[in-house]
Amino acid sequence: MTAVEKALLLLARKSRTELELDSALERARFSPEDRKSALARMRELGYIDDRELARQRARSLLERGKKPWFVARKLAAQGVPREEARAAAAQVAAELGVAWEGDDISEDE
């Protein structure tokens, strides 16, 4: 099985950030070159989009009562760039009418 085929299989089971997909391919013992090529192909096909996935995950978490700052941190921990994680949490929170209270996503994490 090629790295592209494995990536397609993994994405068919679950949406993943680029970092999550790369980690899964690494655990499947694909070389860095094969992983890079597979990730590029998935981006080209539109099968990985960290920004859209961040919005989907933010909505799900916020609808379950999680605080926006928690959502931003969780997204960042899942491989979404910090600013995109915060923007997704803030945007979806605003759409849902949820105030941003408490901690903020820290620069040193």
Short mmCIF file of the C-alpha atoms (twelve columns), coordinates in Angstrom:
data_MODEL
# 
_entry.id   MODEL 
# 
loop_
_atom_site.group_PDB 
_atom_site.id 
_atom_site.type_symbol 
_atom_site.label_atom_id 
_atom_site.label_alt_id 
_atom_site.label_comp_id 
_atom_site.label_asym_id 
_atom_site.label_seq_id 
_atom_site.Cartn_x 
_atom_site.Cartn_y 
_atom_site.Cartn_z 
_atom_site.pdbx_PDB_model_num 
ATOM 1   C CA . MET A 1   0.000   0.000  0.000  1 
ATOM 2   C CA . THR A 2   1.315   3.458  -0.873 1 
ATOM 3   C CA . ALA A 3   1.324   6.444  1.469  1 
ATOM 4   C CA . VAL A 4   -1.377  8.093  -0.657 1 
ATOM 5   C CA . GLU A 5   -3.579  4.998  -0.411 1 
ATOM 6   C CA . LYS A 6   -3.034  4.831  3.356  1 
ATOM 7   C CA . ALA A 7   -3.836  8.547  3.702  1 
ATOM 8   C CA . LEU A 8   -7.078  8.049  1.780  1 
ATOM 9   C CA . LEU A 9   -7.995  5.126  4.025  1 
ATOM 10  C CA . LEU A 10  -7.256  7.131  7.171  1 
ATOM 11  C CA . LEU A 11  -9.269  10.126 5.970  1 
ATOM 12  C CA . ALA A 12  -12.188 7.899  4.997  1 
ATOM 13  C CA . ARG A 13  -12.419 6.835  8.644  1 
ATOM 14  C CA . LYS A 14  -11.968 10.237 10.285 1 
ATOM 15  C CA . SER A 15  -11.243 13.860 9.412  1 
ATOM 16  C CA . ARG A 16  -7.708  14.760 10.454 1 
ATOM 17  C CA . THR A 17  -5.485  17.792 10.609 1 
ATOM 18  C CA . GLU A 18  -2.388  17.697 8.479  1 
ATOM 19  C CA . LEU A 19  -0.294  17.034 11.588 1 
ATOM 20  C CA . GLU A 20  -2.587  14.179 12.682 1 
ATOM 21  C CA . LEU A 21  -2.428  12.620 9.216  1 
ATOM 22  C CA . ASP A 22  1.350   12.974 9.046  1 
ATOM 23  C CA . SER A 23  1.684   11.355 12.485 1 
ATOM 24  C CA . ALA A 24  -0.541  8.461  11.431 1 
ATOM 25  C CA . LEU A 25  1.516   7.916  8.280  1 
ATOM 26  C CA . GLU A 26  4.696   8.045  10.332 1 
ATOM 27  C CA . ARG A 27  3.293   5.397  12.703 1 
ATOM 28  C CA . ALA A 28  2.545   3.303  9.600  1 
ATOM 29  C CA . ARG A 29  6.295   3.574  8.866  1 
ATOM 30  C CA . PHE A 30  6.204   5.617  5.668  1 
ATOM 31  C CA . SER A 31  9.340   7.576  4.859  1 
ATOM 32  C CA . PRO A 32  9.377   11.363 5.313  1 
ATOM 33  C CA . GLU A 33  9.462   11.777 1.521  1 
ATOM 34  C CA . ASP A 34  6.437   9.511  1.006  1 
ATOM 35  C CA . ARG A 35  4.534   11.292 3.789  1 
ATOM 36  C CA . LYS A 36  5.320   14.705 2.339  1 
ATOM 37  C CA . SER A 37  4.163   13.597 -1.094 1 
ATOM 38  C CA . ALA A 38  0.965   12.042 0.274  1 
ATOM 39  C CA . LEU A 39  0.143   15.170 2.292  1 
ATOM 40  C CA . ALA A 40  0.693   17.360 -0.757 1 
ATOM 41  C CA . ARG A 41  -1.645  15.154 -2.777 1 
ATOM 42  C CA . MET A 42  -4.333  15.270 -0.060 1 
ATOM 43  C CA . ARG A 43  -4.096  19.095 0.028  1 
ATOM 44  C CA . GLU A 44  -4.244  19.212 -3.779 1 
ATOM 45  C CA . LEU A 45  -7.406  17.105 -3.750 1 
ATOM 46  C CA . GLY A 46  -8.923  19.223 -0.977 1 
ATOM 47  C CA . TYR A 47  -9.076  16.287 1.439  1 
ATOM 48  C CA . ILE A 48  -7.222  18.076 4.232  1 
ATOM 49  C CA . ASP A 49  -8.098  21.621 5.223  1 
ATOM 50  C CA . ASP A 50  -7.003  22.502 8.742  1 
ATOM 51  C CA . ARG A 51  -8.971  25.769 8.753  1 
ATOM 52  C CA . GLU A 52  -12.297 24.120 7.890  1 
ATOM 53  C CA . LEU A 53  -11.653 21.183 10.203 1 
ATOM 54  C CA . ALA A 54  -10.880 23.642 13.023 1 
ATOM 55  C CA . ARG A 55  -14.254 25.344 12.484 1 
ATOM 56  C CA . GLN A 56  -16.078 21.995 12.507 1 
ATOM 57  C CA . ARG A 57  -14.339 20.801 15.661 1 
ATOM 58  C CA . ALA A 58  -14.821 24.203 17.332 1 
ATOM 59  C CA . ARG A 59  -18.556 24.096 16.628 1 
ATOM 60  C CA . SER A 60  -18.851 20.573 17.996 1 
ATOM 61  C CA . LEU A 61  -16.969 21.406 21.188 1 
ATOM 62  C CA . LEU A 62  -18.727 24.720 21.780 1 
ATOM 63  C CA . GLU A 63  -22.142 23.121 21.250 1 
ATOM 64  C CA . ARG A 64  -21.192 20.634 23.987 1 
ATOM 65  C CA . GLY A 65  -20.537 23.490 26.393 1 
ATOM 66  C CA . LYS A 66  -16.763 23.825 26.176 1 
ATOM 67  C CA . LYS A 67  -15.318 27.319 26.669 1 
ATOM 68  C CA . PRO A 68  -13.840 29.070 23.616 1 
ATOM 69  C CA . TRP A 69  -10.369 29.329 25.194 1 
ATOM 70  C CA . PHE A 70  -10.428 25.562 25.860 1 
ATOM 71  C CA . VAL A 71  -11.481 24.924 22.253 1 
ATOM 72  C CA . ALA A 72  -8.630  27.087 20.934 1 
ATOM 73  C CA . ARG A 73  -6.090  25.227 23.053 1 
ATOM 74  C CA . LYS A 74  -7.453  21.832 22.035 1 
ATOM 75  C CA . LEU A 75  -7.329  22.735 18.345 1 
ATOM 76  C CA . ALA A 76  -3.746  23.964 18.696 1 
ATOM 77  C CA . ALA A 77  -2.813  20.711 20.431 1 
ATOM 78  C CA . GLN A 78  -4.299  18.829 17.468 1 
ATOM 79  C CA . GLY A 79  -1.966  20.593 15.055 1 
ATOM 80  C CA . VAL A 80  -3.981  23.627 13.993 1 
ATOM 81  C CA . PRO A 81  -1.728  26.711 13.930 1 
ATOM 82  C CA . ARG A 82  -2.308  28.794 17.078 1 
ATOM 83  C CA . GLU A 83  -3.761  31.844 15.322 1 
ATOM 84  C CA . GLU A 84  -6.077  29.704 13.187 1 
ATOM 85  C CA . ALA A 85  -7.195  27.781 16.279 1 
ATOM 86  C CA . ARG A 86  -8.010  30.988 18.127 1 
ATOM 87  C CA . ALA A 87  -9.750  32.495 15.080 1 
ATOM 88  C CA . ALA A 88  -11.899 29.388 14.565 1 
ATOM 89  C CA . ALA A 89  -12.912 29.273 18.233 1 
ATOM 90  C CA . ALA A 90  -13.673 32.997 18.307 1 
ATOM 91  C CA . GLN A 91  -15.639 32.986 15.056 1 
ATOM 92  C CA . VAL A 92  -17.790 29.989 15.934 1 
ATOM 93  C CA . ALA A 93  -18.291 31.286 19.488 1 
ATOM 94  C CA . ALA A 94  -19.545 34.571 18.042 1 
ATOM 95  C CA . GLU A 95  -21.896 32.719 15.672 1 
ATOM 96  C CA . LEU A 96  -23.287 30.754 18.623 1 
ATOM 97  C CA . GLY A 97  -23.424 33.771 20.932 1 
ATOM 98  C CA . VAL A 98  -20.871 32.342 23.362 1 
ATOM 99  C CA . ALA A 99  -18.724 34.905 25.195 1 
ATOM 100 C CA . TRP A 100 -14.960 34.482 25.406 1 
ATOM 101 C CA . GLU A 101 -14.258 34.310 29.130 1 
ATOM 102 C CA . GLY A 102 -11.357 33.080 31.203 1 
ATOM 103 C CA . ASP A 103 -7.966  31.964 29.983 1 
ATOM 104 C CA . ASP A 104 -6.651  32.690 26.560 1 
ATOM 105 C CA . ILE A 105 -4.465  30.570 24.325 1 
ATOM 106 C CA . SER A 106 -0.936  31.185 25.529 1 
ATOM 107 C CA . GLU A 107 2.004   31.960 23.284 1 
ATOM 108 C CA . ASP A 108 4.359   29.797 25.318 1 
ATOM 109 C CA . GLU A 109 2.493   26.529 25.093 1 
# 
